[in-house]
Structures are given as structure tokens and as C-alpha cells.
Amino acid sequence: MPSDKAPIAVFDSGVGGLTVVKALRQKLPGENLLYLGDTARVPYGGKTKETIERYSEEIGRLLVGEGAKMMVLACNTASALALPRLRQILDIPIEGVIEPGVEAALRATRSGHVAVIGTKATIGSGAYERALRFARPDIEVTSVACPLLVPLIEEGLVEDEVTDMVLERYLGPLRGGSVDTLVLGCTHYPLLRASLARVAGPGITLVDSAANCALAVERLLDRHLMRGVSSGGGALQLTFTDPPGSFLGVASRILGLGAGGTLIRQVPPLGN
């Protein structure tokens, strides 16, 4: 059993999961965090279930080997397609981002009509739709695959007219209808929050799972008696499978993570 001081591992396909890191640092400032972004193989959204399971298993075993006491799948695609498999094979608690996002959406909606945007794999899995309807059978769900957004974000085009044009193409049809809640079904998307709010319009509430995920992690730590005992700020280590490029700095500035005291490293290449 890992010690209380062991890190919480946060895994994403790229740098988008840093939105979850920010929420965890705010909610659980005493916890040590180990972030791993699979930047060599981003994006996951267009890959098959079998490939995503294989990638996630490789990363999961690596993080267990690093001594993680629990893992957060800060990747909606991996949460949708690989979470059951990881819970079978890894002997640490694992939290995904879909259930926390669903809880937040159900609290936010007034009309009972929720839209979900995500990668092709996340939307194709139907994970959000199933979870929403399981919790509330009368809910109306509109799902929109947005395959161009993660590449644009990873290229650093967060405030860019090209990104706004793409958002208009994806979100324009939602305006003027009964949708009042938009679930950002990818941890990259909160980095576009200002643009998403502008394009979606004032009548639609944006929901991202990061803050709710941090609450779920807190509950999981307490249930397993794993909460860190540090009275000071926990350490943050950022690990990548390929150099993340300049966008790491962009994401860190947007999220207010800062670089002071943060260890950044690269792991050896993984399989294709």
C-alpha cells in the first residue's frame, strides 16, 4: 500500500489534463501530484477502443511503478473507453472525469436539455449519454463530436479566429434551442472557455468536470484513508512522453500553474 505522501497521478493524452491539476491543487493543496501527458501519441480521440486501452494500460503500469497512490484519468476518451479495464488490472483507486461532469451538468440544467461536446471517440462511446440518462431518464442529450479542437489547442491557437470559426461550426446549431447546459467533455476544452462562452451565448451554462473531479478525488482519498498529511504545498511533477513544446507555457499561464518548484521531465518512448 503506497504511503499517504505518495503522489496522486494524473494522466491525459496531452496537456489538457492540467485543468484537472489546477483544480486538485486548489482543493487538495497538500497532495503531491504527478502529471503524465502522452504527448507522443496525442490526440486519443480518433483512435480505436483497443488502442486507447493499450495506451492507458501502458501509462497506468508506468504510474504505478512510479509509486502513485491513486490515479485520475484526466482524459475523457480514456475515461469512456479504458476505465473499466484499468480498474481490473491496477491495484490502486482510479477516478475518471465523466461521472463528475455528469453530476455537475444535472445540477446546472433547468430545461433538462444538455449538450455534450468531445472527441470522436468520447462521443462515439455514448458514455456521457448513458450516464446522464441513467441518473435522469427524462433528460434530453445532444452530443457533438469536435475532432478539430484538441489539435488546435495543442498548437496553442486558443485565442485565434480559426478556432472561433471551428467553434461556430460545431456550436452554432445549439443556439436558440432548448439546450441550456454544455458539458465540456474533454479536459482540453476549458482552455477555450472564453471562446466557448462567446460562441455558445449567454443562455448556455458551461460545465467542465475538473472542479467536480477534484471533489470526487477528495472523497476517494478519504474512503481509502489516503489523504496526504503535508501542511505545506504539495510538489508537482510534469512528465511527458514527448517534448510538449511551447504550449506547455501557454497552458501554464492560462491556468496560473507557474513553473516555480515544478519538475518537468520526459519518460522513455512508449510503443506505437
N, C-alpha and C positions, 0 to 999 in steps of 0.2 A: 504494500500500500504506500503510495507516494506521501511525502510529508506535507503538512499544511503550507510550508514555504515553497513547495514545488510550483511551477508556473501553470497557469491556465493557457492552453494552446488555442490559438485562433487561426483557422485555416480558410483561405479563399483562393480562388483561381488567379487573382491578380492583386491589385492594391485597393480594390473597393471595400474589402473587409475591414479596412482601417476605420470605417464609420462605426463598426461594432467595437473596435479597440477604444475609440473615443468614449463611447457610452459605458464600457466596462471601467475605464479609468475614472469616470465621473462617479459611477455607482459603487465601485469597489477599489478605492484608491490604494489600499494596502496590498493588493494582489500583484504578484509578478506575472507578466504577460509575455508569451512567446508567440509572435505572429509569423506565419509562413504563407507567403504568396507564391503560387505556382506560376510565376510569370513566364516560364519557358513554354507553357502549354495553354496559356490564356488565349481566347476565351473557351470556357467549357460548354457554352450554351448551344453550340451546333453539333456536339459530339453525341455518340450513342450512349445508352444506359450502361452497356458493358464497359465501355471505355471510361466513363465517369466513375463507375465503381472501382475499376482497376487503379485509376489515378488516385482516388480517395483512399483506397486501401494502402497504397504505397506511402502517401503522405501521413496517414494515420499511424502506421507502424513506425515511421521515422519519428513522429512526435512522441509516441510512447517511449521510444528509445532515448529521447531527449529528457525523459523524466516528467512529462506532463502529468498533472493530477486529474485533469479533465480536458475535454476538447469542445470547442464551439465551431460548428460548421457555419462560418460566416459567408456561405455561398449558397444561394437559393437553389441552384441547379444540383449541387451535391446533396443539399438537404432533401430535395424532392426525390432523388434517384438513388442515393448511396447510403442514407442514414440507417435504414434497417440492416443493411449488410455490415456496416461499421459497428453497430451495437451488438451484432452477433460475434464478431471476431476480436474486438478490442475490450480489454478488461479495465476500462475507465469510463466514468459517466460522460455522455455526449449530448450536447444540446444543439438543435438546429435553429433556423430562423423563421420557418414557416408558421409554426403554431403561435409564437409570439406575435407575428404580423397579423394573423387571423384574429387573435384576441383584440388587438388594437383596432382593427377595422370594424369589428362588430360593436365595439364601444362608440366608434365615431359616426357610423351611418345613422341617418334619420329616415331616409327614404327606403332603406332596405335594398338599394341597388348599389353594388360595389363593383368597381373595375379593378383589374389586376394587370400590371404590365411586368414583363420579364423576358428572359431569353427564350429562344425557341424550345429548348429542352425543358425548362421550367414550365412554360405554358402548356407544352405538349404532354407533360406528365399528368396534368389535371390536379396536382397536389393541392393548390390553393382552393380550387373549386370544390373538391371533395371535403376539405377541412371546413370551409365556410358552410357548406350545406349540411354537414354532419352536426355542426353546432347550431345551425338555424335553418331548418329545412325550407322555409319560405323565402330565403334570400335569393335575390337575382344577381347573377355574376356575369360580367363581361370581361373576357380575357383577351389581351392584345400582346402578341409577340413583337418584340422590338430588337431584332438582331443587330442593328447598326449602332446601338447606343454604347455598349461596352467598348468596342474598338475606338469610337470617338472619344470616350472618356479616357481610355488608356493612352491615347495620343495627346491628351492634355487639352482637347478642344471643348472645355467646359463652358466658357462664355464665348460662343462663336456663332455666326449667322448660319453656318452649315448645320450645326447641331440644332438650332432653333427651327430650321426648315424640316429636319427629320422629325423633331418632336411634333411639329404641326401636322405632319403626315400621319403620325401614329395617334395623336390625342385629339385632333380636330373633330373627328366624328363623335367624341364623347360629350362635347359641349352642347348645351341646350336640351339635353335629355334629362332622365331621372337619376343619373349617376351623381352621387354626392360625396363619394369616398374613393380615393385612388390609392391602391396598395402598390408601393414601390417594391416589386418582387425581385429585386436584385440589389445587393449591398453597394454596388457602384452608383446606383441612381440617386441617392441623397446628395452626391456631389453636384448633381444638376438641379438641386432643389429650387433655386431661384428661377431658373428657366422653366422647369416643370410647372411651378405655380403660375408663372406668367402665361404659359400656353394653355394650361388647363382652365384657368379662370378662377375668379373668387368664389364661385359656388361649389367648388370641389375641394374637399379636405385631403391633404396628402398624408399618407401613413407609411412610415418606414419601421422596420422591425427592430432596429438597433437598440432603442431605449427599452422596449419590451423584452428583448433578448437578454439584456443585462439584468433585468428583474428575474427572468427565468433562471439565469445562471446563479444569481444570489440564492434563490430557493433551492436549487440543486446542490450548491455548496453546503447549505445548512442541513439539508436532508442527509447528506453523506458525511457531515461533521468535518468538512474540509476547508472551512473558511480560513484565510490567512490571518495570522496574528500580528503582522507587522503594523507598527503605529506610524511609520513613515510612508513615503511614497514608494509604491512597488516599481520594480525595474521593468523596462520594456525592451525586448529584443526583436528586431525585424529581420526575418530570414527570407530569402528568395531563391528560386531555382534558376534564375537568370537575372542579370542586372536590370533593375526596374526602370532605369532611365530617369529623365528629368521629371517625369510625372510624380514620382515619389515626393519631390519637393513641393509640387503644386498641391497634391493631396494633403500633405502635412500642414501647409499654410492654411488651406481651406478648413481643415479640421482642428487647427490650433494644437497639433501634437507637439510641435517643436522637435529639435534634434538633440538638445542637451541631454546627456545621460542615456541616450538611446544607442544600443549596439546594433549595427547593421552588418549582416554577413550573407554569404551565398553558400548553399549546400552543393555537393557534387551533382552533376547531371543525373536525372532520373530517366526511366525508359520512355519511349515514344508512345 
